[in-house]
Amino acid sequence: MRRFNYLISIVLPVHNGETFLEVAIRSILNQTYSNFELIIVDDFSKDNSVSIANKFAEKDNRIKVILNNENKKLPASLNIGHRYAKGDFITWTSDDNILKPNFLYCLIDSLLKNQADIVYSNYDIINENGNLKRIHRTGPTEHILFGNKIGASFLYKKEVYQELQGYDETLFLLEDYDFWLRASTKFIFYHLDANLYQYRLHTGSLTSGIQCNDEKKTTHEKRVLELFKNITKEFSWNTATHNLLTENFLGKKIDLSNYLEWKEEIKKDVLKFNPKRFDETKVIFGLQLLLRNQLMTTNYNFKTLFQVLKKERALLFHPSFSKKTTVNYILKSIFH
């Protein structure tokens, strides 16, 4: 095991998180890498979150508790916590998630070893009771335009946060994805193929709230459109590119006929996003993956099959795609 003693700042925003907060804090205190500070930002909780945080802070001087005097939401709380951070490296977590004991050590070791600015890893998806649902493999960074490929387990240099001027406080529930998008145009990412974190899915989580509340879902959709509108303007994208990426992010059906008509312009646009750092082959493969998924789930018809065979056979016959799935799609489309 390599030895180093850099200070790592861990920001933990919490809003009415008493159910899982103690477990989250204990997972941080149980780290094999001990030179860290924990900055808990309570976002005007009405439950026992503050009492729980203070109980741990009284026993461990590495813990600092900051109280917001109103509910400022997640991105603002993240910025508040980061402004207090003294470490050269920063990560943040949620009150309902768990750091595995080697989380800090493995991430900082990998970041330094690979001369990266940001390192991220795979993680478990667990349920409300902490039982494993599945393992989520993150990356590659080249696919970031097609979804949040960084996820919940990460560490970055403090200068990343400083140069990006923090999280966008107008993009609640998209603040992390926006941060990674902006970071990917300036900094070096490294994917560590290790499982270091546990991300909890439960009815009270922010993610679940979007799906269960029509108002939140509408607000989230507007923010997605605004986010991609800004990127479209910055990189002078075609409307077809903007529409394809927003529809993909929102889980809507993509018009493959429109893609096939504008495919050359769309490919040029996605390669404008980061021409220096990204492997262009991986970027285009990521685009093909999302289109193939659309093909296999929402486009079982002979007309689409004919258009794909005529204009972009790679969506069916790419060597890395499953031959069995391809054959099944062709048969279903012919006899649909």
C-alpha positions as CSV (number, residue, x, y, z in Angstrom):
1,M,0.0,0.0,0.0
2,R,1.4,3.4,-1.0
3,R,1.8,6.0,1.6
4,F,0.6,9.6,1.2
5,N,-1.1,12.0,3.5
6,Y,-3.0,14.6,1.5
7,L,-6.1,16.1,3.2
8,I,-9.3,15.1,1.5
9,S,-12.5,17.1,2.0
10,I,-15.8,15.2,2.1
11,V,-18.9,17.4,1.7
12,L,-22.2,15.8,2.9
13,P,-25.3,17.8,2.3
14,V,-28.4,16.7,4.2
15,H,-32.0,17.7,4.2
16,N,-34.4,15.7,6.5
17,G,-32.1,12.7,6.2
18,E,-32.3,11.2,9.7
19,T,-33.3,7.8,8.4
20,F,-29.9,6.9,6.9
21,L,-27.6,9.7,8.0
22,E,-25.9,7.9,10.8
23,V,-25.1,5.0,8.6
24,A,-23.6,7.4,6.0
25,I,-21.5,9.2,8.6
26,R,-20.2,5.9,10.1
27,S,-19.1,4.7,6.6
28,I,-17.0,7.8,6.3
29,L,-15.4,7.4,9.7
30,N,-14.6,3.8,8.9
31,Q,-12.3,4.8,6.0
32,T,-8.9,3.1,5.8
33,Y,-7.6,6.6,4.7
34,S,-7.9,8.8,7.8
35,N,-6.6,12.2,6.8
36,F,-10.0,13.7,5.8
37,E,-12.4,16.4,7.0
38,L,-16.1,15.9,6.8
39,I,-18.2,19.0,6.2
40,I,-21.9,18.3,6.9
41,V,-24.1,21.0,5.4
42,D,-27.6,20.8,6.9
43,D,-30.1,22.3,4.5
44,F,-32.7,23.5,7.0
45,S,-33.8,20.1,8.2
46,K,-37.0,19.7,10.2
47,D,-36.1,16.3,11.6
48,N,-33.3,15.0,13.8
49,S,-30.5,15.4,11.2
50,V,-28.8,18.2,13.0
51,S,-28.8,16.3,16.3
52,I,-27.3,13.3,14.6
53,A,-24.6,15.4,12.9
54,N,-23.7,17.2,16.1
55,K,-23.4,14.0,18.0
56,F,-20.7,12.8,15.7
57,A,-19.0,16.2,15.5
58,E,-18.7,16.4,19.3
59,K,-16.7,13.1,19.2
60,D,-14.5,13.7,16.1
61,N,-12.8,17.1,15.4
62,R,-12.5,16.1,11.7
63,I,-16.3,16.9,11.4
64,K,-17.7,20.3,10.9
65,V,-21.5,21.0,10.8
66,I,-22.8,24.0,8.8
67,L,-26.4,25.1,9.2
68,N,-28.3,26.8,6.4
69,N,-30.9,29.3,7.6
70,E,-33.3,28.3,4.8
71,N,-33.7,25.4,2.4
72,K,-31.2,26.3,-0.3
73,K,-31.4,23.0,-2.2
74,L,-28.6,20.6,-3.1
75,P,-26.3,22.6,-5.5
76,A,-26.2,25.6,-3.2
77,S,-25.4,23.4,-0.2
78,L,-22.6,21.7,-2.2
79,N,-21.1,25.1,-3.0
80,I,-21.3,26.1,0.7
81,G,-19.6,23.0,1.7
82,H,-16.9,23.3,-1.0
83,R,-16.1,26.9,0.1
84,Y,-15.3,25.6,3.6
85,A,-13.1,22.8,2.2
86,K,-9.4,22.9,3.1
87,G,-8.4,19.8,1.3
88,D,-6.5,19.6,-2.0
89,F,-8.9,16.9,-3.1
90,I,-12.7,16.8,-2.7
91,T,-15.6,14.4,-2.9
92,W,-19.2,14.6,-1.8
93,T,-21.8,12.1,-0.9
94,S,-25.4,11.9,0.2
95,D,-27.1,11.2,3.5
96,D,-28.6,7.9,2.2
97,N,-25.4,6.5,0.5
98,I,-22.5,4.5,1.9
99,L,-18.7,4.7,1.3
100,K,-17.0,1.4,1.3
101,P,-13.9,1.3,3.7
102,N,-11.3,1.7,0.9
103,F,-13.2,4.4,-1.0
104,L,-10.9,7.3,-0.2
105,Y,-7.6,5.4,-0.4
106,C,-8.4,3.7,-3.8
107,L,-9.6,6.9,-5.4
108,I,-6.7,9.1,-4.4
109,D,-4.2,6.4,-5.2
110,S,-5.7,6.0,-8.6
111,L,-5.9,9.7,-9.3
112,L,-2.3,10.3,-8.4
113,K,-1.0,7.2,-10.1
114,N,-2.8,8.0,-13.4
115,Q,-2.1,11.8,-13.3
116,A,-5.8,12.6,-13.6
117,D,-7.8,15.5,-12.3
118,I,-10.9,13.5,-11.6
119,V,-11.3,9.8,-10.9
120,Y,-14.5,7.8,-10.6
121,S,-15.4,4.2,-10.0
122,N,-18.2,1.6,-10.2
123,Y,-20.6,1.1,-7.3
124,D,-23.5,-1.0,-5.9
125,I,-27.1,-0.1,-6.3
126,I,-28.8,-1.0,-3.0
127,N,-32.4,-0.9,-1.9
128,E,-34.0,0.8,1.1
129,N,-32.8,-2.1,3.4
130,G,-29.3,-2.1,2.1
131,N,-29.6,-5.2,0.0
132,L,-27.8,-5.3,-3.3
133,K,-29.9,-4.8,-6.4
134,R,-27.2,-4.7,-9.0
135,I,-23.6,-3.4,-9.7
136,H,-23.4,-0.2,-11.8
137,R,-20.4,0.1,-14.0
138,T,-19.6,3.7,-14.9
139,G,-18.0,5.3,-17.9
140,P,-16.5,5.6,-20.4
141,T,-16.1,9.4,-20.1
142,E,-16.4,9.6,-23.9
143,H,-20.1,8.8,-23.6
144,I,-20.9,11.7,-21.3
145,L,-23.1,13.5,-23.8
146,F,-25.4,10.5,-23.7
147,G,-25.9,10.4,-20.0
148,N,-24.2,10.8,-16.6
149,K,-21.4,8.3,-17.0
150,I,-19.5,9.4,-13.9
151,G,-22.1,8.6,-11.3
152,A,-21.9,8.8,-7.5
153,S,-18.4,7.5,-6.7
154,F,-15.6,10.1,-7.4
155,L,-12.8,12.3,-6.3
156,Y,-11.4,15.4,-7.9
157,K,-8.7,18.0,-7.4
158,K,-9.9,21.2,-5.7
159,E,-8.8,23.3,-8.7
160,V,-11.5,21.5,-10.8
161,Y,-14.2,23.0,-8.6
162,Q,-12.5,26.4,-8.5
163,E,-12.0,26.7,-12.2
164,L,-15.6,25.6,-12.9
165,Q,-16.8,28.1,-10.3
166,G,-18.8,25.5,-8.5
167,Y,-22.1,23.9,-9.2
168,D,-24.8,25.7,-11.1
169,E,-27.5,26.5,-8.5
170,T,-30.2,26.9,-11.1
171,L,-29.9,23.3,-12.1
172,F,-31.2,21.4,-9.1
173,L,-31.2,17.7,-9.8
174,L,-28.9,18.2,-12.8
175,E,-26.1,20.0,-10.9
176,D,-23.7,17.0,-11.0
177,Y,-24.3,16.1,-14.7
178,D,-23.7,19.8,-15.7
179,F,-20.6,19.8,-13.5
180,W,-19.2,16.7,-15.2
181,L,-20.0,18.0,-18.7
182,R,-18.2,21.2,-18.1
183,A,-15.3,19.4,-16.4
184,S,-14.9,17.0,-19.3
185,T,-14.0,19.8,-21.7
186,K,-11.1,21.0,-19.4
187,F,-9.8,18.2,-17.2
188,I,-8.5,14.6,-17.4
189,F,-10.9,11.9,-16.2
190,Y,-9.9,8.4,-15.2
191,H,-12.2,5.5,-14.7
192,L,-11.2,3.1,-11.9
193,D,-12.6,-0.3,-12.5
194,A,-13.4,-1.0,-8.8
195,N,-16.5,-1.1,-6.7
196,L,-16.2,1.4,-3.9
197,Y,-19.6,2.9,-3.0
198,Q,-23.2,2.0,-2.4
199,Y,-26.0,4.1,-3.9
200,R,-29.3,3.7,-2.2
201,L,-32.6,3.7,-4.1
202,H,-35.7,4.4,-1.9
203,T,-39.0,6.2,-2.1
204,G,-37.7,9.3,-0.3
205,S,-34.7,9.9,-2.6
206,L,-34.4,12.9,-4.9
207,T,-34.3,10.6,-8.0
208,S,-37.5,8.9,-7.0
209,G,-39.2,12.2,-6.3
210,I,-38.8,13.2,-10.0
211,Q,-40.6,10.1,-11.2
212,C,-43.4,10.3,-8.7
213,N,-44.3,14.0,-8.8
214,D,-45.6,15.5,-12.0
215,E,-44.6,19.0,-11.1
216,K,-41.0,17.9,-10.3
217,K,-40.9,15.9,-13.5
218,T,-42.0,18.9,-15.6
219,T,-39.4,21.2,-13.8
220,H,-36.7,18.6,-14.4
221,E,-37.6,18.4,-18.1
222,K,-37.3,22.2,-18.5
223,R,-33.9,22.2,-16.8
224,V,-32.7,19.4,-19.2
225,L,-33.9,21.4,-22.2
226,E,-32.1,24.5,-20.8
227,L,-28.9,22.6,-20.1
228,F,-28.7,21.2,-23.7
229,K,-29.8,24.6,-25.1
230,N,-26.8,26.2,-23.6
231,I,-24.5,23.4,-25.0
232,T,-26.1,23.7,-28.4
233,K,-25.4,27.4,-28.4
234,E,-21.8,27.1,-27.2
235,F,-20.8,24.5,-29.8
236,S,-23.1,25.7,-32.6
237,W,-25.0,22.4,-32.8
238,N,-27.6,21.5,-35.4
239,T,-31.2,21.4,-34.1
240,A,-31.3,17.7,-34.9
241,T,-28.4,17.1,-32.5
242,H,-30.0,19.1,-29.8
243,N,-33.3,17.2,-30.2
244,L,-31.6,13.8,-30.3
245,L,-29.6,14.3,-27.1
246,T,-32.5,15.9,-25.1
247,E,-34.9,13.1,-26.1
248,N,-32.3,10.5,-25.1
249,F,-31.6,12.1,-21.7
250,L,-35.4,12.4,-21.0
251,G,-36.0,8.7,-22.0
252,K,-38.2,9.7,-25.0
253,K,-38.5,7.9,-28.3
254,I,-35.9,9.1,-30.8
255,D,-36.9,9.6,-34.4
256,L,-34.4,7.4,-36.2
257,S,-35.5,8.6,-39.6
258,N,-34.6,12.1,-38.6
259,Y,-31.2,10.9,-37.3
260,L,-30.5,9.0,-40.5
261,E,-31.3,12.2,-42.5
262,W,-28.9,14.3,-40.4
263,K,-26.4,11.7,-39.2
264,E,-23.3,13.4,-40.7
265,E,-24.1,16.7,-39.0
266,I,-25.0,15.0,-35.7
267,K,-21.7,13.1,-35.7
268,K,-19.7,16.2,-36.4
269,D,-21.6,18.0,-33.6
270,V,-20.9,15.4,-30.9
271,L,-17.2,15.4,-31.9
272,K,-17.0,19.2,-31.5
273,F,-17.7,18.7,-27.8
274,N,-14.3,17.6,-26.8
275,P,-12.0,17.0,-29.9
276,K,-8.7,17.0,-28.0
277,R,-9.2,14.6,-25.0
278,F,-11.7,12.1,-26.2
279,D,-11.2,9.1,-28.4
280,E,-13.5,9.9,-31.3
281,T,-14.1,6.2,-32.0
282,K,-15.5,5.8,-28.5
283,V,-17.7,8.9,-28.9
284,I,-19.3,7.6,-32.1
285,F,-19.7,4.1,-30.6
286,G,-21.5,5.7,-27.7
287,L,-23.9,7.4,-30.1
288,Q,-24.4,4.1,-31.9
289,L,-25.2,2.4,-28.6
290,L,-28.0,4.8,-27.7
291,L,-29.4,4.6,-31.2
292,R,-29.2,0.8,-31.2
293,N,-31.1,0.7,-27.9
294,Q,-33.8,2.9,-29.5
295,L,-33.8,0.5,-32.5
296,M,-34.3,-2.5,-30.3
297,T,-36.9,-1.1,-28.0
298,T,-39.2,1.3,-30.0
299,N,-38.6,0.7,-33.7
300,Y,-39.6,-2.8,-34.6
301,N,-40.8,-2.2,-38.2
302,F,-39.7,-3.0,-41.7
303,K,-39.5,0.6,-42.8
304,T,-36.9,1.5,-40.1
305,L,-35.0,-1.8,-40.8
306,F,-34.8,-0.9,-44.5
307,Q,-33.6,2.7,-43.7
308,V,-30.9,1.4,-41.3
309,L,-29.6,-1.2,-43.8
310,K,-29.5,1.5,-46.5
311,K,-27.9,4.4,-44.5
312,E,-26.1,3.0,-41.4
313,R,-25.6,-0.7,-41.1
314,A,-23.3,-0.3,-38.1
315,L,-26.5,0.2,-36.0
316,L,-27.2,-3.5,-36.7
317,F,-23.9,-5.1,-37.6
318,H,-21.2,-3.5,-35.5
319,P,-18.8,-6.3,-34.4
320,S,-19.2,-5.5,-30.7
321,F,-23.0,-5.9,-30.9
322,S,-24.8,-9.1,-30.0
323,K,-25.5,-11.2,-33.2
324,K,-28.4,-12.9,-31.5
325,T,-30.1,-9.6,-30.7
326,T,-29.5,-8.3,-34.2
327,V,-31.1,-11.4,-35.8
328,N,-34.1,-11.3,-33.4
329,Y,-34.6,-7.6,-34.3
330,I,-34.5,-8.3,-38.1
331,L,-37.0,-11.2,-37.8
332,K,-39.4,-9.2,-35.6
333,S,-39.2,-6.2,-38.0
334,I,-39.9,-8.3,-41.0
335,F,-42.8,-10.2,-39.5
336,H,-44.2,-7.3,-37.4
